[in-house]
């Protein structure tokens, strides 16, 4: 972190007894808010924090990832910018005061080196890419506080620059899904599971599948950092190619759901016209049969009786495991009953959104 603070030395004295605030001109704090790049002017800065001119209604205690530099285009030199996490401590009439959250332990330094190394290797050509990459690394450091070594091995050794940006997209999707839920700040995930999700998902360019990997990453985060069901579901999803994944979306979306007296959720059979499946999933006749066999072999749909329906129709029933996988892929951390809205009619979801070019983030 020390090298990244080079440009800040003129504004602060590390050994001062009191953190003196210095006014600065034409400096800004850039951040990714989950949908777009934002930047707020810096009113003043000290060794311990920064005051931003902003209308953002942050709650006290909220942690924000910031990249500080001169206003304008991306500063490529690490000595002319600094990426920090800062906690909101107060609000003023014209903005908010934030205190830097700076770790000086070995693990924090590893995450910082990883972030700078990835910036150097991927060479982002715009501020948006830089901020997104920094925000993704900050998120991964929060959910995997002891996983820097494993994640660095993945990102710097096994993934290409293009795959790294796909992994960044998956991490930011997970962060956005968790951001809308209460009390998710202390959630953790097993580093090996995070690595598996990022490695498998980074090989895919279809937006809706990357979104699903982001959902699985978000739902793998728990209070104690361990979730056996997530391991099972990640393994299952990694074995699905695009066509059977599209088919799973169709049947889990459209099959009628039933709530048993025991509280368990199940699905009723869904009758689909062969031509309709071809149109929605893009599969051919022979491919449809292979995809159904694949889903059945993974226990995501029930085994079919091929003689029970006319030749132009197929009867498909998602299993509870299939329903769980689809819900987790969408970032659902609650009950299946809540996700499938069984207390009132389920709003139909257009499965065509997942066909063709796929669902975009």
N, C-alpha and C positions, 0 to 999 in steps of 0.2 A: 504493500500500500504506500510505502514511503516515496517510491519513485513517482507514483501517480500524483502525488501532492506537490510536485515541483513548482507549478505555477501559483500555488496557494501561499508559498513562503512569504511573499510580500504582504500578505494580509494577516498573518498570524505568527506568534512566537511560541513554539512548542513548550518551552519551559516557563512561560509566564504564569504567575500565581493566579491571575484572573484572565479569563478568556475575553480579550478586547474585541469588540465588534467594529468592523471597518466597512465603510460604504464603498460600493463598487459600481462602476458604470458599464453598461452594455454586457453584463453577464446574465446568464439565464440557466434555469434548471429544466432539463428535458426529461420527459417521462412518457411511458406507454400506459394508457388508461384502459386497455383491453379492446379498444376499437380504433384508436387513432393516436398520433403523436401530439403531445401537448408540451408547451413550454411556458414558464412563468419567469418574469424578470426577478433578479436577485437584488433586494434592497440593501442588505448588509450580510456579512459573513464573519465568523470567528473560528477558532480552533475547535469549538464544540458544536456549532450549529449554523443555521442559515435562516434568514427571514425572506420569504417569498411574497411578492405582490401577486395575489391570486384570489379568485372568488370560489375556489374549490371548497366545498363544505366537509372537509375531513373531520372525522371524530377524533378527539384527543386520544393519543395512544396508537393511532393508526400508523403503520410502517409503510413508507413510500420509497421506491427505488428511483434515484435521481442520477442524471449525468449532468455535471456542472461544467460549463465552458463559456467562452465568449459567444454572444448571440450571433447566429448566422450558420454558415455551412459547417459540416463535420470537421472537427480538429483531429487530424490523424495522429499527432504526437501524443503519447500518454501523459506527457508532462504539461500539456495544455488542456487537459480535461480530467475529470475524476468521477468515478462511479461510486456512489455511496448509498447506503440505506439510512433513512432518517425518520425519526419518530415525531409525530405532531405533538407539541407540548402546549401551544397556546394559539389563540386567534386574536388578531388586531382588527382595527377598522378597515385597513387596506390589504390584509393578507394573513399569513400564518407563520409562526415560528416553529422550526423543526430542529431537533437535536440529532447529531450524527450518531449512528449505531456502528461503531468501529471495533471490530474484533482484532486483537493482536496475537492470537494464539496460532499454532501451527496450522490447524485446519482452516482458519479464516484466510491465512496467507496463501494456502493452496488454492482456495476458491478464487482469490484475487488473481493469482498467477494464471489459473485456467482461463479466466475471463480475458485477460490481456493476451494470452497466447492465441485464443480463438479469434480475437479481433485481428491480430496480426496475420493469421493464416487465412481467414475468410475475406479479409480486406473489404469491409463494408464501404460502399461508396456514397452512403447517405446517412443522415442522422437517425432516420427511422430504423434502419437495420441495426445500427449500433445500439440504440436504446432497447430494441426488442431482444437482442442477444444478451445484453447486460441484465435485463429484467428476467429473462429465462434462467440465467445462471443464479441470480439472487433467489428465485423461487426454488430451484433445485437445492440450493444450499440450506434453505429453510426446512424442506421436507426430508432431506437426507443430510443432516448436519455432520455425519461421520462418513459420508460416501464420496468425498472429493476424489480419492485415488481411483475408485472403480469408474466413476463417471468421466474422469479425465482420460483414462485408458480407452474408453469407448469413443469419446468425442475427438480426441487428438490422434488416435492410432487407427481405429477401425472404420471411422466414417469419413466420407468425402465432404468437401465444402458444401455441396448441394444437400447432402444428407444431414449435415449439421443444421442447416436452416430449416429442414423438415422437422428435426428434433426440437428446435426452438419453437416452431409452430405448435407442436404437440404439448410442450411444457406450458406455453402461454394459454392454450385452450384449457388445460387442467386448472391453471391459476384462475382463469375467468369463471369457470364453473364453481370453484370453491369460494370465490369472492362474493357470490350472491347468497351464500349460506352463513348463518350465525355461528360463532364460536369454532372457527376452523384454524385459528392462528397456530395452535400447538400440534396440529396433526403431523404425523410422520409416516414414511414409507420405507420399506426395505430397499437398500441400494441395489441389490441384485435384481429385484423386481422392476425397479425404475429403469435400470440398464436394459433389461429385456424389452420393456415397452418401447423405449426410445430407439433401440436397435431395430426391432421389427417394424415399427411405424415409420422410421426414417427412410425405409426402402420404397415407400408408397408415395405417389404424387397426387392421388385422387383426394380432393379436399374432404369429402364426407368420411372416408376411411381414416384420415388423419384426425378428424374430429372424434371419431369413435375411440381411437387410441388415446386421445386426450381425456375422454370420459373414463376409460379404464385407469388412466394414471390418477385422475382425481379421486376415484372411488377406492383406489388402493391405499389412500392416506387414512390412517386410523389413529386413535389416541395412543395406542401402544406400539404403533409402527409394524404391526403384523396382521395379516388377513389371508387365511388359507383359501377362502373362496376366490379372492382376486387372483391367486396363483393359478387356480384351475381355469378360470375364465380367460386369463391372458394366454394360457397354453392353448385353449380351444380356439380363440380368435386368431392366433398366429397360424393356425392350420387352415384358415378359410381364405380362398382366393376371392376375387371380386364378384363373380357370378353367384356362388352359393351365399356370400354375404348379403348381396342384394335380395336373394330369395328369402333369407332369414328376416330381413327387414319387412318384406311384404307380409309374411305369415304372422309375425309377431305384432304387426300393426293392425292387420285386418281380422285375424281370428277372434271370435267372440271369447271374452274372458269370464270365468265363473269364480265366485268366492264361496268356498265350501264352509260348512258350519264350523269346521276346525280352524278356520281362518286362513287355510292354504289357498293359493291362487292356481288355477289351471286354465287351459284353453280348450275350446271345442274345435272340432275339425273344420277346416276352411276348404270349401269347394272352389277350385280355380280352373278357368278355361285355359287349355294349353296355349292358345294364341295370345291370351292376355299375359301369361307368364313370359312368353317370348318377347312381347312388346316391352314389358316393364323391366325385365332383367337383362335382355339382350341375348339370352341363351338360345341355342338351337334345340331341336327335338331331342337329339341324342345327348346333348350337353345337359338338358334339364334332368334327365334320368340320372346322369352321373352326379349332378349337384345334389339331388335329393338323396342319393345313396351316401354321399359325403356327409350331409347334415344328419342323416339317420345314424351313420356309423359313429359320429361324434356325440350322439344322444341329444341333439338339439331339436330334432323332430321325432315323432313316433314312427315306428316302422309301418309301412303302408300295405294295405291289401289291394293289389293292383286290379283285382277283379270286382271291386266293390263299386266302381264308378264307370260311366260311359267312356268310350275311347277318347273323347275330346275334353274330358275333365279330369282333374287330379285332386284327390282329397289329402290335405296336409294338416297335421296337428303339431304345433310347437310344444315341446316339453317344458316343464318348470325350469329346467336348466337353460333352455333356449330363451325363455322369457326373462330369466335373470341376466343372461348375457346381454340381451338387447337393452335392458334397463340400465345396466352398468355402463354400457357403451355410450349411453346418453347422459352419463354423469349422475344418475339417480343413486343417492346414498340412503334414501329412506326405504319405505316398504314398497313391495310390488303393488299392493292395493292402492297406494297413493299414486304411483307412477301410471298405472293403467286406469285410474279414476273410476273405480268400480262403484262408488257411491252415486255416480250419475253417468249418463251415457258418454262413452268415450268419443271425443272429437276425432273424426277421421283424419289421418295424416296421409298426405299424398305420397304414395310410395315412388311415384315418378321422380320425386325430388332426389331420390337416391340412385336413379338410373342415369344412363347416358354419361354426362360429364360429372354427375354426382353433386352432393350437397357441399356448398362452399362455406368456409368459416366466415 
